[in-house]
Amino acid sequence: MDDTVTVYCPYCGAATELYVDPETTGAFVEDCALCCNPWRVEASRDEEGNLTAHVERAQ
Ligand SMILES: [Zn+2]
């Protein structure tokens, strides 16, 4: 099972390896490590446990 996924910051465009706790799915807020703007992350896993994440600007 892979607990990290590469996401791209919607503000500065930086590629970041995002760690998602195995117990965590759904939406949460994470700050960009580079520009410190807030992301709204939607994490999901398929039935094999493969992680995908969608990142957009938090309101
Ligand atoms: Zn950023």
N, CA, C, O and the ligand as a Tripos MOL2 file, in Angstrom:
@<TRIPOS>MOLECULE
protein
  237   235    60     0     0
PROTEIN
NO_CHARGES

@<TRIPOS>ATOM
      1 N           0.8490   -1.1940    0.0000 N.3       1 MET1
      2 CA          0.0000    0.0000    0.0000 C.3       1 MET1
      3 C           0.8880    1.2480    0.0000 C.2       1 MET1
      4 O           1.8710    1.3380    0.7350 O.2       1 MET1
      5 N           0.5200    2.1710   -0.8190 N.am      2 ASP2
      6 CA          1.3110    3.3910   -0.9490 C.3       2 ASP2
      7 C           0.6020    4.5340   -0.2220 C.2       2 ASP2
      8 O          -0.5580    4.8360   -0.5040 O.2       2 ASP2
      9 N           1.3000    5.1550    0.6990 N.am      3 ASP3
     10 CA          0.6820    6.2120    1.4900 C.3       3 ASP3
     11 C           1.1080    7.6080    1.0610 C.2       3 ASP3
     12 O           0.7400    8.5940    1.7000 O.2       3 ASP3
     13 N           1.8790    7.6990   -0.0130 N.am      4 THR4
     14 CA          2.2260    9.0240   -0.5130 C.3       4 THR4
     15 C           1.7730    9.1420   -1.9630 C.2       4 THR4
     16 O           1.7160    8.1570   -2.7000 O.2       4 THR4
     17 N           1.4540   10.3650   -2.3480 N.am      5 VAL5
     18 CA          0.9920   10.6300   -3.6960 C.3       5 VAL5
     19 C           1.5800   11.9830   -4.1020 C.2       5 VAL5
     20 O           1.6860   12.8970   -3.2840 O.2       5 VAL5
     21 N           1.9540   12.0960   -5.3600 N.am      6 THR6
     22 CA          2.4840   13.3640   -5.8340 C.3       6 THR6
     23 C           1.3390   14.2880   -6.2150 C.2       6 THR6
     24 O           0.4810   13.9280   -7.0210 O.2       6 THR6
     25 N           1.3280   15.4720   -5.6350 N.am      7 VAL7
     26 CA          0.3110   16.4740   -5.9520 C.3       7 VAL7
     27 C           1.0190   17.7570   -6.3710 C.2       7 VAL7
     28 O           2.1910   17.9720   -6.0630 O.2       7 VAL7
     29 N           0.2780   18.6000   -7.0790 N.am      8 TYR8
     30 CA          0.8280   19.8660   -7.5460 C.3       8 TYR8
     31 C           0.0720   21.0060   -6.8900 C.2       8 TYR8
     32 O          -1.1580   21.0480   -6.9170 O.2       8 TYR8
     33 N           0.8140   21.9230   -6.3030 N.am      9 CYS9
     34 CA          0.1980   23.0460   -5.6120 C.3       9 CYS9
     35 C          -0.5820   23.9140   -6.6110 C.2       9 CYS9
     36 O          -0.0360   24.3030   -7.6430 O.2       9 CYS9
     37 N          -1.8530   24.2190   -6.3140 N.am     10 PRO10
     38 CA         -2.6380   25.0610   -7.2280 C.3      10 PRO10
     39 C          -2.2470   26.5310   -7.1680 C.2      10 PRO10
     40 O          -2.7480   27.3310   -7.9580 O.2      10 PRO10
     41 N          -1.3790   26.8940   -6.2660 N.am     11 TYR11
     42 CA         -0.9170   28.2810   -6.1530 C.3      11 TYR11
     43 C           0.4390   28.4660   -6.8170 C.2      11 TYR11
     44 O           0.5840   29.2950   -7.7150 O.2      11 TYR11
     45 N           1.4450   27.6900   -6.3750 N.am     12 CYS12
     46 CA          2.8080   27.9060   -6.8630 C.3      12 CYS12
     47 C           3.2540   26.8350   -7.8450 C.2      12 CYS12
     48 O           4.3120   26.9740   -8.4570 O.2      12 CYS12
     49 N           2.4710   25.7620   -8.0140 N.am     13 GLY13
     50 CA          2.7890   24.7400   -8.9930 C.3      13 GLY13
     51 C           3.8330   23.7290   -8.5640 C.2      13 GLY13
     52 O           4.2180   22.8680   -9.3550 O.2      13 GLY13
     53 N           4.2950   23.8160   -7.3400 N.am     14 ALA14
     54 CA          5.3320   22.9010   -6.8700 C.3      14 ALA14
     55 C           4.7880   21.4890   -6.7470 C.2      14 ALA14
     56 O           3.6730   21.2850   -6.2670 O.2      14 ALA14
     57 N           5.5750   20.5190   -7.1790 N.am     15 ALA15
     58 CA          5.2310   19.1160   -6.9790 C.3      15 ALA15
     59 C           5.6550   18.7200   -5.5760 C.2      15 ALA15
     60 O           6.7790   18.9870   -5.1510 O.2      15 ALA15
     61 N           4.7300   18.0750   -4.8600 N.am     16 THR16
     62 CA          4.9880   17.7070   -3.4730 C.3      16 THR16
     63 C           4.5550   16.2720   -3.2510 C.2      16 THR16
     64 O           3.5040   15.8500   -3.7330 O.2      16 THR16
     65 N           5.3660   15.5240   -2.5200 N.am     17 GLU17
     66 CA          4.9690   14.2000   -2.0800 C.3      17 GLU17
     67 C           4.1070   14.3640   -0.8410 C.2      17 GLU17
     68 O           4.6010   14.7290    0.2260 O.2      17 GLU17
     69 N           2.8290   14.0960   -0.9870 N.am     18 LEU18
     70 CA          1.8880   14.2610    0.1180 C.3      18 LEU18
     71 C           1.6730   12.9280    0.8040 C.2      18 LEU18
     72 O           1.3100   11.9410    0.1640 O.2      18 LEU18
     73 N           1.8980   12.9010    2.1060 N.am     19 TYR19
     74 CA          1.6310   11.7020    2.8920 C.3      19 TYR19
     75 C           0.1930   11.7430    3.3810 C.2      19 TYR19
     76 O          -0.2510   12.7490    3.9350 O.2      19 TYR19
     77 N          -0.5300   10.6570    3.1790 N.am     20 VAL20
     78 CA         -1.8970   10.5470    3.6830 C.3      20 VAL20
     79 C          -1.9490    9.3570    4.6220 C.2      20 VAL20
     80 O          -1.6280    8.2290    4.2480 O.2      20 VAL20
     81 N          -2.3580    9.6300    5.8360 N.am     21 ASP21
     82 CA         -2.4760    8.5730    6.8370 C.3      21 ASP21
     83 C          -3.3880    7.4620    6.3260 C.2      21 ASP21
     84 O          -4.4170    7.7530    5.7150 O.2      21 ASP21
     85 N          -3.0330    6.1780    6.5640 N.am     22 PRO22
     86 CA         -3.8590    5.0700    6.0560 C.3      22 PRO22
     87 C          -5.3080    5.1220    6.5250 C.2      22 PRO22
     88 O          -6.1920    4.5850    5.8580 O.2      22 PRO22
     89 N          -5.5590    5.7560    7.6530 N.am     23 GLU23
     90 CA         -6.9280    5.8520    8.1680 C.3      23 GLU23
     91 C          -7.7010    7.0110    7.5490 C.2      23 GLU23
     92 O          -8.9050    7.1450    7.7680 O.2      23 GLU23
     93 N          -7.0140    7.8460    6.7790 N.am     24 THR24
     94 CA         -7.6200    9.0820    6.3010 C.3      24 THR24
     95 C          -8.1150    8.9430    4.8690 C.2      24 THR24
     96 O          -7.3550    8.5990    3.9640 O.2      24 THR24
     97 N          -9.3940    9.2140    4.6790 N.am     25 THR25
     98 CA         -9.9210    9.3970    3.3360 C.3      25 THR25
     99 C         -10.8740   10.5790    3.3870 C.2      25 THR25
    100 O         -11.2670   11.0240    4.4660 O.2      25 THR25
    101 N         -11.2450   11.0860    2.2180 N.am     26 GLY26
    102 CA        -12.1260   12.2330    2.1820 C.3      26 GLY26
    103 C         -11.3330   13.5220    2.1520 C.2      26 GLY26
    104 O         -10.1470   13.5330    1.8240 O.2      26 GLY26
    105 N         -11.9990   14.5980    2.4960 N.am     27 ALA27
    106 CA        -11.4020   15.9110    2.3450 C.3      27 ALA27
    107 C         -10.7280   16.3760    3.6300 C.2      27 ALA27
    108 O         -11.2290   16.1630    4.7340 O.2      27 ALA27
    109 N          -9.5900   17.0110    3.4540 N.am     28 PHE28
    110 CA         -8.9230   17.6450    4.5940 C.3      28 PHE28
    111 C          -8.1310   18.8250    4.0570 C.2      28 PHE28
    112 O          -7.9930   18.9940    2.8460 O.2      28 PHE28
    113 N          -7.6170   19.6310    4.9580 N.am     29 VAL29
    114 CA         -6.8780   20.8260    4.5630 C.3      29 VAL29
    115 C          -5.4100   20.6470    4.9240 C.2      29 VAL29
    116 O          -5.0670   20.1930    6.0150 O.2      29 VAL29
    117 N          -4.5590   21.0150    3.9810 N.am     30 GLU30
    118 CA         -3.1090   20.8870    4.1570 C.3      30 GLU30
    119 C          -2.4830   22.1570    3.6050 C.2      30 GLU30
    120 O          -2.9520   22.6880    2.5980 O.2      30 GLU30
    121 N          -1.4350   22.6480    4.2450 N.am     31 ASP31
    122 CA         -0.7660   23.8420    3.7450 C.3      31 ASP31
    123 C           0.3970   23.4530    2.8560 C.2      31 ASP31
    124 O           1.1090   22.4900    3.1400 O.2      31 ASP31
    125 N           0.5920   24.2070    1.7710 N.am     32 CYS32
    126 CA          1.7420   23.9860    0.9050 C.3      32 CYS32
    127 C           3.0280   24.2380    1.6910 C.2      32 CYS32
    128 O           3.1450   25.2340    2.4060 O.2      32 CYS32
    129 N           3.9910   23.3230    1.5500 N.am     33 ALA33
    130 CA          5.2510   23.4670    2.2730 C.3      33 ALA33
    131 C           6.0830   24.6200    1.7170 C.2      33 ALA33
    132 O           6.9480   25.1500    2.4140 O.2      33 ALA33
    133 N           5.8320   25.0110    0.4730 N.am     34 LEU34
    134 CA          6.6180   26.0720   -0.1340 C.3      34 LEU34
    135 C           5.9830   27.4430    0.0410 C.2      34 LEU34
    136 O           6.6260   28.3640    0.5450 O.2      34 LEU34
    137 N           4.7280   27.5890   -0.3670 N.am     35 CYS35
    138 CA          4.1110   28.9200   -0.3500 C.3      35 CYS35
    139 C           3.1250   29.0890    0.7980 C.2      35 CYS35
    140 O           2.5930   30.1810    0.9990 O.2      35 CYS35
    141 N           2.8720   28.0160    1.5590 N.am     36 CYS36
    142 CA          2.0590   28.0730    2.7790 C.3      36 CYS36
    143 C           0.5880   28.4010    2.5270 C.2      36 CYS36
    144 O          -0.1350   28.7090    3.4750 O.2      36 CYS36
    145 N           0.1300   28.3440    1.2830 N.am     37 ASN37
    146 CA         -1.2880   28.5450    1.0210 C.3      37 ASN37
    147 C          -2.0550   27.2600    1.3240 C.2      37 ASN37
    148 O          -1.5050   26.1660    1.2030 O.2      37 ASN37
    149 N          -3.3130   27.3870    1.7140 N.am     38 PRO38
    150 CA         -4.0800   26.1970    2.1200 C.3      38 PRO38
    151 C          -4.6550   25.4430    0.9260 C.2      38 PRO38
    152 O          -5.2550   26.0290    0.0250 O.2      38 PRO38
    153 N          -4.4570   24.1370    0.9440 N.am     39 TRP39
    154 CA         -5.0580   23.2580   -0.0580 C.3      39 TRP39
    155 C          -6.2670   22.5810    0.5530 C.2      39 TRP39
    156 O          -6.3060   22.2880    1.7480 O.2      39 TRP39
    157 N          -7.2530   22.3400   -0.2980 N.am     40 ARG40
    158 CA         -8.3100   21.4070    0.0590 C.3      40 ARG40
    159 C          -7.9960   20.1070   -0.6740 C.2      40 ARG40
    160 O          -8.0500   20.0470   -1.9020 O.2      40 ARG40
    161 N          -7.6720   19.0810    0.0830 N.am     41 VAL41
    162 CA         -7.2640   17.7960   -0.4870 C.3      41 VAL41
    163 C          -8.4160   16.8120   -0.3730 C.2      41 VAL41
    164 O          -9.0410   16.6870    0.6810 O.2      41 VAL41
    165 N          -8.6900   16.1140   -1.4730 N.am     42 GLU42
    166 CA         -9.6570   15.0210   -1.4390 C.3      42 GLU42
    167 C          -8.9150   13.7400   -1.7250 C.2      42 GLU42
    168 O          -8.4520   13.5160   -2.8440 O.2      42 GLU42
    169 N          -8.8010   12.9050   -0.7240 N.am     43 ALA43
    170 CA         -8.0620   11.6570   -0.8530 C.3      43 ALA43
    171 C          -9.0290   10.4890   -0.9350 C.2      43 ALA43
    172 O         -10.0460   10.4540   -0.2420 O.2      43 ALA43
    173 N          -8.6960    9.5330   -1.7940 N.am     44 SER44
    174 CA         -9.5040    8.3190   -1.8730 C.3      44 SER44
    175 C          -8.5910    7.1480   -2.2020 C.2      44 SER44
    176 O          -7.4800    7.3200   -2.7040 O.2      44 SER44
    177 N          -9.0850    5.9660   -1.9070 N.am     45 ARG45
    178 CA         -8.3410    4.7410   -2.1990 C.3      45 ARG45
    179 C          -9.2590    3.7760   -2.9220 C.2      45 ARG45
    180 O         -10.4540    3.6890   -2.6370 O.2      45 ARG45
    181 N          -8.6740    3.0520   -3.8630 N.am     46 ASP46
    182 CA         -9.4810    2.0160   -4.5090 C.3      46 ASP46
    183 C          -9.4480    0.7460   -3.6460 C.2      46 ASP46
    184 O          -8.8660    0.7350   -2.5620 O.2      46 ASP46
    185 N         -10.0720   -0.3070   -4.1390 N.am     47 GLU47
    186 CA        -10.2010   -1.4920   -3.3000 C.3      47 GLU47
    187 C          -8.8700   -2.1970   -3.0520 C.2      47 GLU47
    188 O          -8.7680   -3.0320   -2.1530 O.2      47 GLU47
    189 N          -7.8570   -1.8660   -3.8400 N.am     48 GLU48
    190 CA         -6.5170   -2.4100   -3.5980 C.3      48 GLU48
    191 C          -5.6830   -1.5080   -2.7100 C.2      48 GLU48
    192 O          -4.5290   -1.8190   -2.4170 O.2      48 GLU48
    193 N          -6.2500   -0.4050   -2.2840 N.am     49 GLY49
    194 CA         -5.5400    0.4910   -1.3780 C.3      49 GLY49
    195 C          -4.6860    1.5240   -2.0770 C.2      49 GLY49
    196 O          -3.9160    2.2310   -1.4280 O.2      49 GLY49
    197 N          -4.8110    1.6260   -3.4090 N.am     50 ASN50
    198 CA         -4.0150    2.6220   -4.1230 C.3      50 ASN50
    199 C          -4.5870    4.0140   -3.8820 C.2      50 ASN50
    200 O          -5.7850    4.2560   -4.0270 O.2      50 ASN50
    201 N          -3.7040    4.9020   -3.5160 N.am     51 LEU51
    202 CA         -4.1010    6.2370   -3.0980 C.3      51 LEU51
    203 C          -4.1460    7.1840   -4.2890 C.2      51 LEU51
    204 O          -3.2400    7.1970   -5.1220 O.2      51 LEU51
    205 N          -5.2140    7.9770   -4.3560 N.am     52 THR52
    206 CA         -5.2480    9.0890   -5.2860 C.3      52 THR52
    207 C          -5.6860   10.3240   -4.5090 C.2      52 THR52
    208 O          -6.4090   10.2240   -3.5180 O.2      52 THR52
    209 N          -5.2450   11.4740   -4.9630 N.am     53 ALA53
    210 CA         -5.6080   12.7040   -4.2650 C.3      53 ALA53
    211 C          -5.8270   13.8090   -5.2850 C.2      53 ALA53
    212 O          -5.1170   13.9090   -6.2870 O.2      53 ALA53
    213 N          -6.8170   14.6280   -5.0090 N.am     54 HIS54
    214 CA         -7.1080   15.7960   -5.8230 C.3      54 HIS54
    215 C          -6.9410   17.0270   -4.9390 C.2      54 HIS54
    216 O          -7.4620   17.0910   -3.8260 O.2      54 HIS54
    217 N          -6.2060   17.9950   -5.4610 N.am     55 VAL55
    218 CA         -5.9090   19.1970   -4.6760 C.3      55 VAL55
    219 C          -6.4980   20.4070   -5.3620 C.2      55 VAL55
    220 O          -6.3350   20.5890   -6.5680 O.2      55 VAL55
    221 N          -7.1870   21.2370   -4.5890 N.am     56 GLU56
    222 CA         -7.6720   22.5060   -5.1130 C.3      56 GLU56
    223 C          -7.4820   23.5860   -4.0520 C.2      56 GLU56
    224 O          -7.1520   23.2890   -2.9040 O.2      56 GLU56
    225 N          -7.6940   24.8370   -4.4460 N.am     57 ARG57
    226 CA         -7.5340   25.9290   -3.5010 C.3      57 ARG57
    227 C          -8.6340   25.8910   -2.4440 C.2      57 ARG57
    228 O          -9.8180   25.7900   -2.7650 O.2      57 ARG57
    229 N          -8.2280   25.9730   -1.1920 N.am     58 ALA58
    230 CA         -9.2140   26.0510   -0.1120 C.3      58 ALA58
    231 C          -9.8370   27.4330   -0.1210 C.2      58 ALA58
    232 O          -9.1890   28.4190   -0.4710 O.2      58 ALA58
    233 N         -11.0960   27.4930    0.2660 N.am     59 GLN59
    234 CA        -11.7950   28.7900    0.3090 C.3      59 GLN59
    235 C         -11.3230   29.6060    1.5120 C.2      59 GLN59
    236 O         -11.7920   30.7250    1.7210 O.2      59 GLN59
    237 ZN          2.5050   26.2370   -3.0970 Zn       60 ZN60
@<TRIPOS>BOND
     1     1     2 1
     2     2     3 1
     3     3     4 2
     4     3     5 am
     5     5     6 1
     6     6     7 1
     7     7     8 2
     8     7     9 am
     9     9    10 1
    10    10    11 1
    11    11    12 2
    12    11    13 am
    13    13    14 1
    14    14    15 1
    15    15    16 2
    16    15    17 am
    17    17    18 1
    18    18    19 1
    19    19    20 2
    20    19    21 am
    21    21    22 1
    22    22    23 1
    23    23    24 2
    24    23    25 am
    25    25    26 1
    26    26    27 1
    27    27    28 2
    28    27    29 am
    29    29    30 1
    30    30    31 1
    31    31    32 2
    32    31    33 am
    33    33    34 1
    34    34    35 1
    35    35    36 2
    36    35    37 am
    37    37    38 1
    38    38    39 1
    39    39    40 2
    40    39    41 am
    41    41    42 1
    42    42    43 1
    43    43    44 2
    44    43    45 am
    45    45    46 1
    46    46    47 1
    47    47    48 2
    48    47    49 am
    49    49    50 1
    50    50    51 1
    51    51    52 2
    52    51    53 am
    53    53    54 1
    54    54    55 1
    55    55    56 2
    56    55    57 am
    57    57    58 1
    58    58    59 1
    59    59    60 2
    60    59    61 am
    61    61    62 1
    62    62    63 1
    63    63    64 2
    64    63    65 am
    65    65    66 1
    66    66    67 1
    67    67    68 2
    68    67    69 am
    69    69    70 1
    70    70    71 1
    71    71    72 2
    72    71    73 am
    73    73    74 1
    74    74    75 1
    75    75    76 2
    76    75    77 am
    77    77    78 1
    78    78    79 1
    79    79    80 2
    80    79    81 am
    81    81    82 1
    82    82    83 1
    83    83    84 2
    84    83    85 am
    85    85    86 1
    86    86    87 1
    87    87    88 2
    88    87    89 am
    89    89    90 1
    90    90    91 1
    91    91    92 2
    92    91    93 am
    93    93    94 1
    94    94    95 1
    95    95    96 2
    96    95    97 am
    97    97    98 1
    98    98    99 1
    99    99   100 2
   100    99   101 am
   101   101   102 1
   102   102   103 1
   103   103   104 2
   104   103   105 am
   105   105   106 1
   106   106   107 1
   107   107   108 2
   108   107   109 am
   109   109   110 1
   110   110   111 1
   111   111   112 2
   112   111   113 am
   113   113   114 1
   114   114   115 1
   115   115   116 2
   116   115   117 am
   117   117   118 1
   118   118   119 1
   119   119   120 2
   120   119   121 am
   121   121   122 1
   122   122   123 1
   123   123   124 2
   124   123   125 am
   125   125   126 1
   126   126   127 1
   127   127   128 2
   128   127   129 am
   129   129   130 1
   130   130   131 1
   131   131   132 2
   132   131   133 am
   133   133   134 1
   134   134   135 1
   135   135   136 2
   136   135   137 am
   137   137   138 1
   138   138   139 1
   139   139   140 2
   140   139   141 am
   141   141   142 1
   142   142   143 1
   143   143   144 2
   144   143   145 am
   145   145   146 1
   146   146   147 1
   147   147   148 2
   148   147   149 am
   149   149   150 1
   150   150   151 1
   151   151   152 2
   152   151   153 am
   153   153   154 1
   154   154   155 1
   155   155   156 2
   156   155   157 am
   157   157   158 1
   158   158   159 1
   159   159   160 2
   160   159   161 am
   161   161   162 1
   162   162   163 1
   163   163   164 2
   164   163   165 am
   165   165   166 1
   166   166   167 1
   167   167   168 2
   168   167   169 am
   169   169   170 1
   170   170   171 1
   171   171   172 2
   172   171   173 am
   173   173   174 1
   174   174   175 1
   175   175   176 2
   176   175   177 am
   177   177   178 1
   178   178   179 1
   179   179   180 2
   180   179   181 am
   181   181   182 1
   182   182   183 1
   183   183   184 2
   184   183   185 am
   185   185   186 1
   186   186   187 1
   187   187   188 2
   188   187   189 am
   189   189   190 1
   190   190   191 1
   191   191   192 2
   192   191   193 am
   193   193   194 1
   194   194   195 1
   195   195   196 2
   196   195   197 am
   197   197   198 1
   198   198   199 1
   199   199   200 2
   200   199   201 am
   201   201   202 1
   202   202   203 1
   203   203   204 2
   204   203   205 am
   205   205   206 1
   206   206   207 1
   207   207   208 2
   208   207   209 am
   209   209   210 1
   210   210   211 1
   211   211   212 2
   212   211   213 am
   213   213   214 1
   214   214   215 1
   215   215   216 2
   216   215   217 am
   217   217   218 1
   218   218   219 1
   219   219   220 2
   220   219   221 am
   221   221   222 1
   222   222   223 1
   223   223   224 2
   224   223   225 am
   225   225   226 1
   226   226   227 1
   227   227   228 2
   228   227   229 am
   229   229   230 1
   230   230   231 1
   231   231   232 2
   232   231   233 am
   233   233   234 1
   234   234   235 1
   235   235   236 2
@<TRIPOS>SUBSTRUCTURE
     1 MET1         2 RESIDUE 1 A MET
     2 ASP2         6 RESIDUE 1 A ASP
     3 ASP3        10 RESIDUE 1 A ASP
     4 THR4        14 RESIDUE 1 A THR
     5 VAL5        18 RESIDUE 1 A VAL
     6 THR6        22 RESIDUE 1 A THR
     7 VAL7        26 RESIDUE 1 A VAL
     8 TYR8        30 RESIDUE 1 A TYR
     9 CYS9        34 RESIDUE 1 A CYS
    10 PRO10       38 RESIDUE 1 A PRO
    11 TYR11       42 RESIDUE 1 A TYR
    12 CYS12       46 RESIDUE 1 A CYS
    13 GLY13       50 RESIDUE 1 A GLY
    14 ALA14       54 RESIDUE 1 A ALA
    15 ALA15       58 RESIDUE 1 A ALA
    16 THR16       62 RESIDUE 1 A THR
    17 GLU17       66 RESIDUE 1 A GLU
    18 LEU18       70 RESIDUE 1 A LEU
    19 TYR19       74 RESIDUE 1 A TYR
    20 VAL20       78 RESIDUE 1 A VAL
    21 ASP21       82 RESIDUE 1 A ASP
    22 PRO22       86 RESIDUE 1 A PRO
    23 GLU23       90 RESIDUE 1 A GLU
    24 THR24       94 RESIDUE 1 A THR
    25 THR25       98 RESIDUE 1 A THR
    26 GLY26      102 RESIDUE 1 A GLY
    27 ALA27      106 RESIDUE 1 A ALA
    28 PHE28      110 RESIDUE 1 A PHE
    29 VAL29      114 RESIDUE 1 A VAL
    30 GLU30      118 RESIDUE 1 A GLU
    31 ASP31      122 RESIDUE 1 A ASP
    32 CYS32      126 RESIDUE 1 A CYS
    33 ALA33      130 RESIDUE 1 A ALA
    34 LEU34      134 RESIDUE 1 A LEU
    35 CYS35      138 RESIDUE 1 A CYS
    36 CYS36      142 RESIDUE 1 A CYS
    37 ASN37      146 RESIDUE 1 A ASN
    38 PRO38      150 RESIDUE 1 A PRO
    39 TRP39      154 RESIDUE 1 A TRP
    40 ARG40      158 RESIDUE 1 A ARG
    41 VAL41      162 RESIDUE 1 A VAL
    42 GLU42      166 RESIDUE 1 A GLU
    43 ALA43      170 RESIDUE 1 A ALA
    44 SER44      174 RESIDUE 1 A SER
    45 ARG45      178 RESIDUE 1 A ARG
    46 ASP46      182 RESIDUE 1 A ASP
    47 GLU47      186 RESIDUE 1 A GLU
    48 GLU48      190 RESIDUE 1 A GLU
    49 GLY49      194 RESIDUE 1 A GLY
    50 ASN50      198 RESIDUE 1 A ASN
    51 LEU51      202 RESIDUE 1 A LEU
    52 THR52      206 RESIDUE 1 A THR
    53 ALA53      210 RESIDUE 1 A ALA
    54 HIS54      214 RESIDUE 1 A HIS
    55 VAL55      218 RESIDUE 1 A VAL
    56 GLU56      222 RESIDUE 1 A GLU
    57 ARG57      226 RESIDUE 1 A ARG
    58 ALA58      230 RESIDUE 1 A ALA
    59 GLN59      234 RESIDUE 1 A GLN
    60 ZN60       237 GROUP 0 **** ****
